[in-house]
Amino acid sequence: MTYKWLGLAVLALCVYGCGGTENTNTLEVRTEPSVASVTLRFTDALPEGVDEVRLAGFTEAPEEEEQPELIQVYGPETQPASGELVFSDVPTNVVEVEIDLLDGDAVQATSHVSIELTAGGNIILEDPPFGEAD
């Protein structure tokens, strides 16, 4: 009688412990991407001499920080100047972008734009307002 119970116990261990049945208790975790894209669209021609566009992203500093109010968390990324540029993998905590129009290494004009990004999304900034470089 003891051998019968021992045999059943070994059989049960083999079936359940050795993969005799498929494990259907798997946990699948899906996370949303924490990045987005920023598209710059220029409907008018860029100023003469502009050969590159640089974008940097800033987020609000933690409350315990005194200075600065914004800290850089993206870039700066530089792309050749064109009518439409897409900057990918921008963290969704970016609340302001700085866009520089470059003539070689010299900044010709700068724009600061407040934005709100959603994970996996794309925001289009069409003809952002530029001021003279400092």
N, CA, C and O atoms as a printed pandas DataFrame, in Angstrom:
     atom_number atom_name residue_name chain_id  residue_number  x_coord  y_coord  z_coord
0              1         N          MET        A               1    0.823   -1.179    0.000
1              2        CA          MET        A               1    0.000    0.000    0.000
2              3         C          MET        A               1    0.868    1.243    0.000
3              4         O          MET        A               1    0.551    2.216   -0.684
4              5         N          THR        A               2    1.957    1.229    0.753
5              6        CA          THR        A               2    2.863    2.363    0.828
6              7         C          THR        A               2    3.493    2.630   -0.525
7              8         O          THR        A               2    3.666    3.785   -0.915
8              9         N          TYR        A               3    3.841    1.554   -1.256
9             10        CA          TYR        A               3    4.444    1.721   -2.575
10            11         C          TYR        A               3    3.468    2.356   -3.560
11            12         O          TYR        A               3    3.870    3.110   -4.446
12            13         N          LYS        A               4    2.191    2.048   -3.399
13            14        CA          LYS        A               4    1.179    2.598   -4.285
14            15         C          LYS        A               4    1.102    4.126   -4.116
15            16         O          LYS        A               4    1.052    4.856   -5.106
16            17         N          TRP        A               5    1.092    4.611   -2.856
17            18        CA          TRP        A               5    1.035    6.055   -2.592
18            19         C          TRP        A               5    2.333    6.739   -3.010
19            20         O          TRP        A               5    2.313    7.854   -3.531
20            21         N          LEU        A               6    3.442    6.079   -2.783
21            22        CA          LEU        A               6    4.730    6.625   -3.178
22            23         C          LEU        A               6    4.801    6.745   -4.697
23            24         O          LEU        A               6    5.302    7.744   -5.213
24            25         N          GLY        A               7    4.312    5.754   -5.408
25            26        CA          GLY        A               7    4.294    5.782   -6.868
26            27         C          GLY        A               7    3.422    6.910   -7.396
27            28         O          GLY        A               7    3.791    7.605   -8.343
28            29         N          LEU        A               8    2.244    7.086   -6.765
29            30        CA          LEU        A               8    1.369    8.181   -7.176
30            31         C          LEU        A               8    2.004    9.548   -6.913
31            32         O          LEU        A               8    1.840   10.468   -7.715
32            33         N          ALA        A               9    2.715    9.688   -5.818
33            34        CA          ALA        A               9    3.379   10.959   -5.488
34            35         C          ALA        A               9    4.473   11.278   -6.498
35            36         O          ALA        A               9    4.596   12.422   -6.936
36            37         N          VAL        A              10    5.271   10.275   -6.876
37            38        CA          VAL        A              10    6.325   10.465   -7.863
38            39         C          VAL        A              10    5.719   10.824   -9.212
39            40         O          VAL        A              10    6.215   11.713   -9.904
40            41         N          LEU        A              11    4.650   10.134   -9.585
41            42        CA          LEU        A              11    3.969   10.428  -10.851
42            43         C          LEU        A              11    3.428   11.853  -10.865
43            44         O          LEU        A              11    3.549   12.553  -11.871
44            45         N          ALA        A              12    2.838   12.281   -9.769
45            46        CA          ALA        A              12    2.303   13.646   -9.675
46            47         C          ALA        A              12    3.424   14.671   -9.786
47            48         O          ALA        A              12    3.252   15.689  -10.457
48            49         N          LEU        A              13    4.560   14.433   -9.151
49            50        CA          LEU        A              13    5.691   15.354   -9.251
50            51         C          LEU        A              13    6.207   15.446  -10.683
51            52         O          LEU        A              13    6.534   16.535  -11.157
52            53         N          CYS        A              14    6.280   14.326  -11.363
53            54        CA          CYS        A              14    6.762   14.325  -12.743
54            55         C          CYS        A              14    5.812   15.080  -13.664
55            56         O          CYS        A              14    6.249   15.846  -14.522
56            57         N          VAL        A              15    4.523   14.864  -13.487
57            58        CA          VAL        A              15    3.546   15.503  -14.362
58            59         C          VAL        A              15    3.507   17.010  -14.120
59            60         O          VAL        A              15    3.529   17.782  -15.079
60            61         N          TYR        A              16    3.450   17.439  -12.883
61            62        CA          TYR        A              16    3.310   18.861  -12.577
62            63         C          TYR        A              16    4.653   19.583  -12.483
63            64         O          TYR        A              16    4.738   20.756  -12.843
64            65         N          GLY        A              17    5.684   18.924  -12.016
65            66        CA          GLY        A              17    6.972   19.579  -11.820
66            67         C          GLY        A              17    7.895   19.490  -13.008
67            68         O          GLY        A              17    8.843   20.269  -13.099
68            69         N          CYS        A              18    7.657   18.571  -13.924
69            70        CA          CYS        A              18    8.565   18.379  -15.050
70            71         C          CYS        A              18    7.987   18.895  -16.353
71            72         O          CYS        A              18    8.465   18.528  -17.426
72            73         N          GLY        A              19    6.990   19.721  -16.283
73            74        CA          GLY        A              19    6.442   20.311  -17.493
74            75         C          GLY        A              19    5.457   19.435  -18.219
75            76         O          GLY        A              19    5.274   19.595  -19.426
76            77         N          GLY        A              20    4.821   18.520  -17.534
77            78        CA          GLY        A              20    3.851   17.659  -18.165
78            79         C          GLY        A              20    2.604   18.425  -18.598
79            80         O          GLY        A              20    1.891   17.987  -19.501
80            81         N          THR        A              21    2.344   19.537  -17.976
81            82        CA          THR        A              21    1.222   20.378  -18.387
82            83         C          THR        A              21    1.752   21.779  -18.641
83            84         O          THR        A              21    2.778   22.180  -18.092
84            85         N          GLU        A              22    1.049   22.505  -19.467
85            86        CA          GLU        A              22    1.469   23.850  -19.802
86            87         C          GLU        A              22    1.115   24.802  -18.675
87            88         O          GLU        A              22    0.024   24.724  -18.108
88            89         N          ASN        A              23    2.045   25.709  -18.345
89            90        CA          ASN        A              23    1.789   26.695  -17.310
90            91         C          ASN        A              23    1.013   27.854  -17.933
91            92         O          ASN        A              23    1.528   28.567  -18.794
92            93         N          THR        A              24   -0.207   28.028  -17.495
93            94        CA          THR        A              24   -1.045   29.098  -18.043
94            95         C          THR        A              24   -1.100   30.297  -17.115
95            96         O          THR        A              24   -1.855   31.236  -17.366
96            97         N          ASN        A              25   -0.326   30.281  -16.062
97            98        CA          ASN        A              25   -0.327   31.376  -15.100
98            99         C          ASN        A              25    0.823   32.343  -15.366
99           100         O          ASN        A              25    1.591   32.659  -14.457
100          101         N          THR        A              26    0.946   32.812  -16.605
101          102        CA          THR        A              26    2.005   33.760  -16.916
102          103         C          THR        A              26    1.482   35.174  -16.758
103          104         O          THR        A              26    0.307   35.449  -17.003
104          105         N          LEU        A              27    2.353   36.049  -16.352
105          106        CA          LEU        A              27    2.000   37.447  -16.155
106          107         C          LEU        A              27    2.652   38.245  -17.269
107          108         O          LEU        A              27    3.873   38.224  -17.425
108          109         N          GLU        A              28    1.849   38.939  -18.033
109          110        CA          GLU        A              28    2.367   39.768  -19.106
110          111         C          GLU        A              28    2.216   41.220  -18.697
111          112         O          GLU        A              28    1.113   41.690  -18.418
112          113         N          VAL        A              29    3.338   41.925  -18.663
113          114        CA          VAL        A              29    3.326   43.320  -18.268
114          115         C          VAL        A              29    3.530   44.168  -19.512
115          116         O          VAL        A              29    4.516   44.013  -20.233
116          117         N          ARG        A              30    2.586   45.062  -19.752
117          118        CA          ARG        A              30    2.704   45.977  -20.877
118          119         C          ARG        A              30    2.875   47.381  -20.318
119          120         O          ARG        A              30    2.090   47.845  -19.492
120          121         N          THR        A              31    3.908   48.034  -20.786
121          122        CA          THR        A              31    4.132   49.397  -20.346
122          123         C          THR        A              31    4.054   50.326  -21.542
123          124         O          THR        A              31    4.461   49.970  -22.647
124          125         N          GLU        A              32    3.534   51.506  -21.314
125          126        CA          GLU        A              32    3.474   52.509  -22.359
126          127         C          GLU        A              32    4.860   53.114  -22.522
127          128         O          GLU        A              32    5.601   53.245  -21.548
128          129         N          PRO        A              33    5.210   53.479  -23.736
129          130        CA          PRO        A              33    6.499   54.136  -23.903
130          131         C          PRO        A              33    6.493   55.476  -23.174
131          132         O          PRO        A              33    5.470   56.158  -23.127
132          133         N          SER        A              34    7.619   55.844  -22.616
133          134        CA          SER        A              34    7.711   57.107  -21.898
134          135         C          SER        A              34    8.403   58.163  -22.754
135          136         O          SER        A              34    8.986   59.118  -22.241
136          137         N          VAL        A              35    8.325   57.970  -24.067
137          138        CA          VAL        A              35    8.901   58.933  -24.997
138          139         C          VAL        A              35    7.880   59.299  -26.067
139          140         O          VAL        A              35    6.888   58.600  -26.275
140          141         N          ALA        A              36    8.152   60.409  -26.734
141          142        CA          ALA        A              36    7.298   60.883  -27.814
142          143         C          ALA        A              36    8.195   61.489  -28.890
143          144         O          ALA        A              36    9.421   61.447  -28.787
144          145         N          SER        A              37    7.574   62.049  -29.914
145          146        CA          SER        A              37    8.317   62.719  -30.980
146          147         C          SER        A              37    7.888   64.171  -31.062
147          148         O          SER        A              37    6.748   64.523  -30.759
148          149         N          VAL        A              38    8.832   65.008  -31.480
149          150        CA          VAL        A              38    8.554   66.419  -31.726
150          151         C          VAL        A              38    8.876   66.687  -33.190
151          152         O          VAL        A              38   10.000   66.466  -33.639
152          153         N          THR        A              39    7.880   67.164  -33.926
153          154        CA          THR        A              39    8.072   67.501  -35.334
154          155         C          THR        A              39    8.117   69.013  -35.474
155          156         O          THR        A              39    7.219   69.715  -35.009
156          157         N          LEU        A              40    9.164   69.509  -36.115
157          158        CA          LEU        A              40    9.271   70.928  -36.435
158          159         C          LEU        A              40    8.918   71.084  -37.896
159          160         O          LEU        A              40    9.484   70.412  -38.758
160          161         N          ARG        A              41    7.976   71.976  -38.171
161          162        CA          ARG        A              41    7.554   72.205  -39.546
162          163         C          ARG        A              41    7.728   73.693  -39.857
163          164         O          ARG        A              41    7.201   74.560  -39.160
164          165         N          PHE        A              42    8.479   73.957  -40.919
165          166        CA          PHE        A              42    8.733   75.331  -41.354
166          167         C          PHE        A              42    8.062   75.532  -42.710
167          168         O          PHE        A              42    8.516   74.986  -43.715
168          169         N          THR        A              43    6.978   76.320  -42.739
169          170        CA          THR        A              43    6.282   76.548  -44.005
170          171         C          THR        A              43    6.974   77.626  -44.834
171          172         O          THR        A              43    6.887   77.621  -46.062
172          173         N          ASP        A              44    7.663   78.552  -44.162
173          174        CA          ASP        A              44    8.445   79.559  -44.865
174          175         C          ASP        A              44    9.892   79.093  -44.935
175          176         O          ASP        A              44   10.319   78.235  -44.163
176          177         N          ALA        A              45   10.627   79.659  -45.856
177          178        CA          ALA        A              45   12.050   79.311  -45.975
178          179         C          ALA        A              45   12.786   79.732  -44.704
179          180         O          ALA        A              45   12.497   80.777  -44.122
180          181         N          LEU        A              46   13.719   78.919  -44.293
181          182        CA          LEU        A              46   14.552   79.272  -43.148
182          183         C          LEU        A              46   15.471   80.422  -43.550
183          184         O          LEU        A              46   15.782   80.581  -44.730
184          185         N          PRO        A              47   15.904   81.222  -42.585
185          186        CA          PRO        A              47   16.797   82.335  -42.915
186          187         C          PRO        A              47   18.055   81.860  -43.658
187          188         O          PRO        A              47   18.528   80.741  -43.462
188          189         N          GLU        A              48   18.573   82.731  -44.502
189          190        CA          GLU        A              48   19.765   82.407  -45.280
190          191         C          GLU        A              48   20.922   82.058  -44.347
191          192         O          GLU        A              48   21.139   82.719  -43.331
192          193         N          GLY        A              49   21.644   81.031  -44.700
193          194        CA          GLY        A              49   22.803   80.608  -43.919
194          195         C          GLY        A              49   22.499   79.513  -42.906
195          196         O          GLY        A              49   23.421   78.866  -42.410
196          197         N          VAL        A              50   21.225   79.290  -42.588
197          198        CA          VAL        A              50   20.880   78.253  -41.607
198          199         C          VAL        A              50   21.090   76.890  -42.260
199          200         O          VAL        A              50   20.448   76.557  -43.257
200          201         N          ASP        A              51   22.000   76.110  -41.681
201          202        CA          ASP        A              51   22.276   74.790  -42.240
202          203         C          ASP        A              51   21.916   73.652  -41.296
203          204         O          ASP        A              51   21.872   72.493  -41.709
204          205         N          GLU        A              52   21.655   73.976  -40.018
205          206        CA          GLU        A              52   21.263   72.950  -39.058
206          207         C          GLU        A              52   20.249   73.529  -38.070
207          208         O          GLU        A              52   20.178   74.737  -37.848
208          209         N          VAL        A              53   19.468   72.616  -37.490
209          210        CA          VAL        A              53   18.504   72.979  -36.450
210          211         C          VAL        A              53   18.795   72.104  -35.241
211          212         O          VAL        A              53   18.949   70.888  -35.360
212          213         N          ARG        A              54   18.867   72.736  -34.079
213          214        CA          ARG        A              54   19.188   72.017  -32.835
214          215         C          ARG        A              54   18.000   72.137  -31.891
215          216         O          ARG        A              54   17.403   73.205  -31.755
216          217         N          LEU        A              55   17.665   71.015  -31.235
217          218        CA          LEU        A              55   16.551   70.990  -30.294
218          219         C          LEU        A              55   17.029   70.406  -28.975
219          220         O          LEU        A              55   17.713   69.382  -28.951
220          221         N          ALA        A              56   16.668   71.058  -27.885
221          222        CA          ALA        A              56   16.938   70.569  -26.534
222          223         C          ALA        A              56   15.629   70.594  -25.765
223          224         O          ALA        A              56   14.800   71.481  -25.973
224          225         N          GLY        A              57   15.435   69.618  -24.869
225          226        CA          GLY        A              57   14.212   69.526  -24.079
226          227         C          GLY        A              57   14.487   69.712  -22.604
227          228         O          GLY        A              57   15.495   69.234  -22.084
228          229         N          PHE        A              58   13.580   70.411  -21.930
229          230        CA          PHE        A              58   13.747   70.737  -20.517
230          231         C          PHE        A              58   12.515   70.305  -19.727
231          232         O          PHE        A              58   11.393   70.323  -20.234
232          233         N          THR        A              59   12.750   69.916  -18.475
233          234        CA          THR        A              59   11.667   69.579  -17.565
234          235         C          THR        A              59   11.802   70.421  -16.314
235          236         O          THR        A              59   12.841   71.038  -16.078
236          237         N          GLU        A              60   10.752   70.445  -15.516
237          238        CA          GLU        A              60   10.791   71.226  -14.288
238          239         C          GLU        A              60   11.716   70.571  -13.279
239          240         O          GLU        A              60   11.724   69.350  -13.122
240          241         N          ALA        A              61   12.496   71.400  -12.595
241          242        CA          ALA        A              61   13.415   70.915  -11.574
242          243         C          ALA        A              61   12.612   70.431  -10.368
243          244         O          ALA        A              61   11.526   70.945  -10.103
244          245         N          PRO        A              62   13.135   69.449   -9.639
245          246        CA          PRO        A              62   12.451   69.007   -8.415
246          247         C          PRO        A              62   12.251   70.186   -7.462
247          248         O          PRO        A              62   13.037   71.133   -7.463
248          249         N          GLU        A              63   11.212   70.122   -6.665
249          250        CA          GLU        A              63   10.858   71.227   -5.772
250          251         C          GLU        A              63   11.986   71.623   -4.833
251          252         O          GLU        A              63   12.119   72.797   -4.489
252          253         N          GLU        A              64   12.803   70.657   -4.410
253          254        CA          GLU        A              64   13.860   70.983   -3.456
254          255         C          GLU        A              64   15.027   71.726   -4.110
255          256         O          GLU        A              64   15.882   72.271   -3.411
256          257         N          GLU        A              65   15.067   71.751   -5.438
257          258        CA          GLU        A              65   16.118   72.484   -6.145
258          259         C          GLU        A              65   15.762   73.972   -6.172
259          260         O          GLU        A              65   14.615   74.339   -6.424
260          261         N          GLU        A              66   16.754   74.819   -5.911
261          262        CA          GLU        A              66   16.497   76.256   -5.942
262          263         C          GLU        A              66   16.714   76.813   -7.346
263          264         O          GLU        A              66   15.894   77.599   -7.821
264          265         N          GLN        A              67   17.777   76.434   -8.008
265          266        CA          GLN        A              67   18.080   76.914   -9.355
266          267         C          GLN        A              67   18.605   75.747  -10.157
267          268         O          GLN        A              67   19.222   74.873   -9.549
268          269         N          PRO        A              68   18.429   75.648  -11.409
269          270        CA          PRO        A              68   17.528   76.441  -12.231
270          271         C          PRO        A              68   16.107   75.890  -12.140
271          272         O          PRO        A              68   15.892   74.808  -11.593
272          273         N          GLU        A              69   15.139   76.634  -12.674
273          274        CA          GLU        A              69   13.748   76.183  -12.643
274          275         C          GLU        A              69   13.528   75.026  -13.605
275          276         O          GLU        A              69   12.714   74.141  -13.345
276          277         N          LEU        A              70   14.258   75.037  -14.718
277          278        CA          LEU        A              70   14.168   73.964  -15.707
278          279         C          LEU        A              70   15.530   73.283  -15.835
279          280         O          LEU        A              70   16.576   73.928  -15.772
280          281         N          ILE        A              71   15.487   71.966  -16.017
281          282        CA          ILE        A              71   16.734   71.228  -16.235
282          283         C          ILE        A              71   16.639   70.477  -17.565
283          284         O          ILE        A              71   15.571   69.997  -17.947
284          285         N          GLN        A              72   17.754   70.386  -18.248
285          286        CA          GLN        A              72   17.788   69.741  -19.560
286          287         C          GLN        A              72   17.759   68.226  -19.405
287          288         O          GLN        A              72   18.556   67.654  -18.661
288          289         N          VAL        A              73   16.822   67.574  -20.122
289          290        CA          VAL        A              73   16.702   66.118  -20.066
290          291         C          VAL        A              73   16.751   65.479  -21.455
291          292         O          VAL        A              73   16.742   64.254  -21.578
292          293         N          TYR        A              74   16.801   66.310  -22.498
293          294        CA          TYR        A              74   16.860   65.784  -23.862
294          295         C          TYR        A              74   17.819   66.636  -24.684
295          296         O          TYR        A              74   17.769   67.866  -24.661
296          297         N          GLY        A              75   18.689   65.950  -25.407
297          298        CA          GLY        A              75   19.571   66.603  -26.361
298          299         C          GLY        A              75   20.683   67.388  -25.702
299          300         O          GLY        A              75   21.054   67.125  -24.558
300          301         N          PRO        A              76   21.203   68.340  -26.422
301          302        CA          PRO        A              76   20.672   68.828  -27.685
302          303         C          PRO        A              76   20.947   67.864  -28.841
303          304         O          PRO        A              76   22.011   67.252  -28.928
304          305         N          GLU        A              77   19.959   67.753  -29.716
305          306        CA          GLU        A              77   20.061   66.959  -30.935
306          307         C          GLU        A              77   20.074   67.919  -32.116
307          308         O          GLU        A              77   19.294   68.870  -32.157
308          309         N          THR        A              78   20.953   67.670  -33.069
309          310        CA          THR        A              78   21.090   68.537  -34.236
310          311         C          THR        A              78   20.788   67.753  -35.499
311          312         O          THR        A              78   21.221   66.612  -35.658
312          313         N          GLN        A              79   20.029   68.390  -36.408
313          314        CA          GLN        A              79   19.701   67.777  -37.697
314          315         C          GLN        A              79   19.931   68.797  -38.801
315          316         O          GLN        A              79   19.836   70.002  -38.567
316          317         N          PRO        A              80   20.235   68.315  -40.010
317          318        CA          PRO        A              80   20.359   69.235  -41.148
318          319         C          PRO        A              80   19.040   69.975  -41.366
319          320         O          PRO        A              80   17.961   69.396  -41.242
320          321         N          ALA        A              81   19.143   71.248  -41.690
321          322        CA          ALA        A              81   17.952   72.082  -41.876
322          323         C          ALA        A              81   17.116   71.588  -43.046
323          324         O          ALA        A              81   17.646   71.263  -44.109
324          325         N          SER        A              82   15.797   71.533  -42.839
325          326        CA          SER        A              82   14.844   71.198  -43.903
326          327         C          SER        A              82   13.475   71.698  -43.477
327          328         O          SER        A              82   13.313   72.205  -42.367
328          329         N          GLY        A              83   12.491   71.557  -44.354
329          330        CA          GLY        A              83   11.148   72.046  -44.079
330          331         C          GLY        A              83   10.435   71.308  -42.971
331          332         O          GLY        A              83    9.541   71.863  -42.333
332          333         N          GLU        A              84   10.819   70.046  -42.724
333          334        CA          GLU        A              84   10.198   69.267  -41.647
334          335         C          GLU        A              84   11.251   68.368  -41.022
335          336         O          GLU        A              84   11.960   67.636  -41.712
336          337         N          LEU        A              85   11.335   68.439  -39.716
337          338        CA          LEU        A              85   12.300   67.642  -38.955
338          339         C          LEU        A              85   11.575   66.897  -37.848
339          340         O          LEU        A              85   10.691   67.454  -37.198
340          341         N          VAL        A              86   11.944   65.640  -37.631
341          342        CA          VAL        A              86   11.336   64.849  -36.559
342          343         C          VAL        A              86   12.422   64.469  -35.563
343          344         O          VAL        A              86   13.420   63.839  -35.915
344          345         N          PHE        A              87   12.210   64.861  -34.326
345          346        CA          PHE        A              87   13.106   64.507  -33.233
346          347         C          PHE        A              87   12.417   63.417  -32.419
347          348         O          PHE        A              87   11.352   63.642  -31.845
348          349         N          SER        A              88   13.027   62.241  -32.373
349          350        CA          SER        A              88   12.420   61.067  -31.729
350          351         C          SER        A              88   12.966   60.857  -30.323
351          352         O          SER        A              88   13.967   61.451  -29.923
352          353         N          ASP        A              89   12.282   59.999  -29.598
353          354        CA          ASP        A              89   12.696   59.581  -28.250
354          355         C          ASP        A              89   12.836   60.747  -27.277
355          356         O          ASP        A              89   13.746   60.774  -26.447
356          357         N          VAL        A              90   11.926   61.705  -27.389
357          358        CA          VAL        A              90   11.898   62.829  -26.464
358          359         C          VAL        A              90   11.128   62.384  -25.219
359          360         O          VAL        A              90    9.977   61.962  -25.337
360          361         N          PRO        A              91   11.731   62.468  -24.032
361          362        CA          PRO        A              91   11.018   62.039  -22.823
362          363         C          PRO        A              91    9.721   62.827  -22.629
363          364         O          PRO        A              91    9.658   64.024  -22.909
364          365         N          THR        A              92    8.694   62.135  -22.145
365          366        CA          THR        A              92    7.388   62.783  -21.982
366          367         C          THR        A              92    7.357   63.791  -20.837
367          368         O          THR        A              92    6.380   64.526  -20.693
368          369         N          ASN        A              93    8.405   63.836  -20.024
369          370        CA          ASN        A              93    8.429   64.843  -18.962
370          371         C          ASN        A              93    8.989   66.179  -19.452
371          372         O          ASN        A              93    9.115   67.114  -18.661
372          373         N          VAL        A              94    9.327   66.287  -20.738
373          374        CA          VAL        A              94    9.778   67.555  -21.305
374          375         C          VAL        A              94    8.594   68.515  -21.353
375          376         O          VAL        A              94    7.532   68.178  -21.877
376          377         N          VAL        A              95    8.785   69.717  -20.800
377          378        CA          VAL        A              95    7.712   70.716  -20.775
378          379         C          VAL        A              95    8.063   71.944  -21.620
379          380         O          VAL        A              95    7.198   72.776  -21.892
380          381         N          GLU        A              96    9.314   72.057  -22.028
381          382        CA          GLU        A              96    9.729   73.176  -22.873
382          383         C          GLU        A              96   10.867   72.724  -23.778
383          384         O          GLU        A              96   11.765   71.996  -23.356
384          385         N          VAL        A              97   10.810   73.171  -25.035
385          386        CA          VAL        A              97   11.914   72.895  -25.954
386          387         C          VAL        A              97   12.569   74.210  -26.348
387          388         O          VAL        A              97   11.921   75.251  -26.453
388          389         N          GLU        A              98   13.872   74.124  -26.561
389          390        CA          GLU        A              98   14.638   75.232  -27.095
390          391         C          GLU        A              98   15.082   74.824  -28.487
391          392         O          GLU        A              98   15.705   73.778  -28.672
392          393         N          ILE        A              99   14.756   75.662  -29.468
393          394        CA          ILE        A              99   15.082   75.372  -30.860
394          395         C          ILE        A              99   16.062   76.443  -31.326
395          396         O          ILE        A              99   15.773   77.637  -31.247
396          397         N          ASP        A             100   17.218   76.009  -31.808
397          398        CA          ASP        A             100   18.231   76.927  -32.314
398          399         C          ASP        A             100   18.405   76.727  -33.808
399          400         O          ASP        A             100   18.519   75.598  -34.287
400          401         N          LEU        A             101   18.425   77.834  -34.541
401          402        CA          LEU        A             101   18.762   77.809  -35.959
402          403         C          LEU        A             101   20.247   78.121  -36.057
403          404         O          LEU        A             101   20.701   79.177  -35.617
404          405         N          LEU        A             102   21.005   77.184  -36.643
405          406        CA          LEU        A             102   22.462   77.288  -36.654
406          407         C          LEU        A             102   23.013   77.603  -38.034
407          408         O          LEU        A             102   22.551   77.076  -39.046
408          409         N          ASP        A             103   24.000   78.466  -38.047
409          410        CA          ASP        A             103   24.808   78.745  -39.227
410          411         C          ASP        A             103   26.212   78.296  -38.843
411          412         O          ASP        A             103   26.971   79.048  -38.232
412          413         N          GLY        A             104   26.546   77.063  -39.208
413          414        CA          GLY        A             104   27.782   76.468  -38.685
414          415         C          GLY        A             104   27.613   76.263  -37.195
415          416         O          GLY        A             104   26.655   75.622  -36.763
416          417         N          ASP        A             105   28.532   76.799  -36.400
417          418        CA          ASP        A             105   28.422   76.701  -34.941
418          419         C          ASP        A             105   27.717   77.904  -34.323
419          420         O          ASP        A             105   27.436   77.911  -33.124
420          421         N          ALA        A             106   27.431   78.920  -35.133
421          422        CA          ALA        A             106   26.826   80.145  -34.618
422          423         C          ALA        A             106   25.303   80.021  -34.576
423          424         O          ALA        A             106   24.680   79.553  -35.529
424          425         N          VAL        A             107   24.722   80.444  -33.465
425          426        CA          VAL        A             107   23.262   80.452  -33.310
426          427         C          VAL        A             107   22.718   81.719  -33.953
427          428         O          VAL        A             107   23.054   82.825  -33.531
428          429         N          GLN        A             108   21.873   81.562  -34.979
429          430        CA          GLN        A             108   21.267   82.711  -35.664
430          431         C          GLN        A             108   19.985   83.174  -34.979
431          432         O          GLN        A             108   19.720   84.373  -34.888
432          433         N          ALA        A             109   19.193   82.217  -34.499
433          434        CA          ALA        A             109   17.926   82.554  -33.846
434          435         C          ALA        A             109   17.554   81.433  -32.888
435          436         O          ALA        A             109   17.952   80.282  -33.067
436          437         N          THR        A             110   16.772   81.796  -31.853
437          438        CA          THR        A             110   16.364   80.833  -30.829
438          439         C          THR        A             110   14.872   80.970  -30.564
439          440         O          THR        A             110   14.317   82.068  -30.613
440          441         N          SER        A             111   14.230   79.839  -30.282
441          442        CA          SER        A             111   12.824   79.815  -29.906
442          443         C          SER        A             111   12.658   78.939  -28.672
443          444         O          SER        A             111   13.275   77.878  -28.572
444          445         N          HIS        A             112   11.834   79.375  -27.741
445          446        CA          HIS        A             112   11.468   78.585  -26.556
446          447         C          HIS        A             112    9.966   78.346  -26.634
447          448         O          HIS        A             112    9.182   79.294  -26.692
448          449         N          VAL        A             113    9.563   77.059  -26.636
449          450        CA          VAL        A             113    8.151   76.718  -26.781
450          451         C          VAL        A             113    7.753   75.752  -25.671
451          452         O          VAL        A             113    8.401   74.725  -25.470
452          453         N          SER        A             114    6.683   76.087  -24.954
453          454        CA          SER        A             114    6.124   75.169  -23.946
454          455         C          SER        A             114    5.326   74.100  -24.670
455          456         O          SER        A             114    4.579   74.393  -25.603
456          457         N          ILE        A             115    5.492   72.843  -24.226
457          458        CA          ILE        A             115    4.805   71.719  -24.871
458          459         C          ILE        A             115    4.254   70.771  -23.820
459          460         O          ILE        A             115    4.641   70.816  -22.652
460          461         N          GLU        A             116    3.345   69.915  -24.257
461          462        CA          GLU        A             116    2.824   68.827  -23.426
462          463         C          GLU        A             116    2.842   67.571  -24.278
463          464         O          GLU        A             116    2.150   67.492  -25.293
464          465         N          LEU        A             117    3.634   66.587  -23.865
465          466        CA          LEU        A             117    3.798   65.358  -24.641
466          467         C          LEU        A             117    3.003   64.223  -24.035
467          468         O          LEU        A             117    2.816   64.158  -22.821
468          469         N          THR        A             118    2.532   63.320  -24.900
469          470        CA          THR        A             118    1.882   62.089  -24.441
470          471         C          THR        A             118    2.721   60.914  -24.923
471          472         O          THR        A             118    3.293   60.954  -26.012
472          473         N          ALA        A             119    2.790   59.889  -24.121
473          474        CA          ALA        A             119    3.608   58.723  -24.429
474          475         C          ALA        A             119    3.235   58.125  -25.784
475          476         O          ALA        A             119    2.067   57.845  -26.054
476          477         N          GLY        A             120    4.236   57.936  -26.620
477          478        CA          GLY        A             120    4.025   57.352  -27.936
478          479         C          GLY        A             120    3.466   58.327  -28.953
479          480         O          GLY        A             120    3.258   57.960  -30.109
480          481         N          GLY        A             121    3.218   59.565  -28.543
481          482        CA          GLY        A             121    2.599   60.546  -29.430
482          483         C          GLY        A             121    3.612   61.386  -30.197
483          484         O          GLY        A             121    4.823   61.189  -30.099
484          485         N          ASN        A             122    3.078   62.321  -30.958
485          486        CA          ASN        A             122    3.882   63.242  -31.745
486          487         C          ASN        A             122    3.233   64.621  -31.658
487          488         O          ASN        A             122    2.025   64.757  -31.851
488          489         N          ILE        A             123    4.023   65.622  -31.372
489          490        CA          ILE        A             123    3.528   66.992  -31.354
490          491         C          ILE        A             123    4.172   67.719  -32.526
491          492         O          ILE        A             123    5.364   67.561  -32.786
492          493         N          ILE        A             124    3.377   68.513  -33.228
493          494        CA          ILE        A             124    3.882   69.260  -34.380
494          495         C          ILE        A             124    3.963   70.728  -33.999
495          496         O          ILE        A             124    2.969   71.336  -33.600
496          497         N          LEU        A             125    5.153   71.287  -34.126
497          498        CA          LEU        A             125    5.364   72.705  -33.887
498          499         C          LEU        A             125    5.578   73.353  -35.259
499          500         O          LEU        A             125    6.633   73.210  -35.877
500          501         N          GLU        A             126    4.553   74.062  -35.710
501          502        CA          GLU        A             126    4.615   74.676  -37.031
502          503         C          GLU        A             126    5.018   76.137  -36.901
503          504         O          GLU        A             126    4.385   76.911  -36.183
504          505         N          ASP        A             127    6.075   76.497  -37.603
505          506        CA          ASP        A             127    6.591   77.862  -37.608
506          507         C          ASP        A             127    6.718   78.442  -36.204
507          508         O          ASP        A             127    6.087   79.454  -35.898
508          509         N          PRO        A             128    7.531   77.814  -35.339
509          510        CA          PRO        A             128    7.706   78.373  -33.989
510          511         C          PRO        A             128    8.292   79.782  -34.087
511          512         O          PRO        A             128    9.060   80.076  -35.003
512          513         N          PRO        A             129    7.924   80.658  -33.136
513          514        CA          PRO        A             129    8.416   82.044  -33.165
514          515         C          PRO        A             129    9.885   82.120  -32.752
515          516         O          PRO        A             129   10.276   81.584  -31.715
516          517         N          PHE        A             130   10.683   82.785  -33.565
517          518        CA          PHE        A             130   12.110   82.915  -33.279
518          519         C          PHE        A             130   12.460   84.354  -32.970
519          520         O          PHE        A             130   11.939   85.295  -33.569
520          521         N          GLY        A             131   13.364   84.489  -32.012
521          522        CA          GLY        A             131   13.937   85.795  -31.697
522          523         C          GLY        A             131   15.402   85.781  -32.075
523          524         O          GLY        A             131   15.973   84.724  -32.342
524          525         N          GLU        A             132   16.000   86.934  -32.096
525          526        CA          GLU        A             132   17.425   87.032  -32.402
526          527         C          GLU        A             132   18.225   86.303  -31.344
527          528         O          GLU        A             132   17.832   86.241  -30.179
528          529         N          ALA        A             133   19.358   85.747  -31.764
529          530        CA          ALA        A             133   20.245   85.077  -30.817
530          531         C          ALA        A             133   20.864   86.107  -29.878
531          532         O          ALA        A             133   21.096   87.253  -30.264
532          533         N          ASP        A             134   21.127   85.690  -28.648
533          534        CA          ASP        A             134   21.743   86.596  -27.660
534          535         C          ASP        A             134   23.174   86.899  -28.005
535          536         O          ASP        A             134   23.839   87.643  -27.283
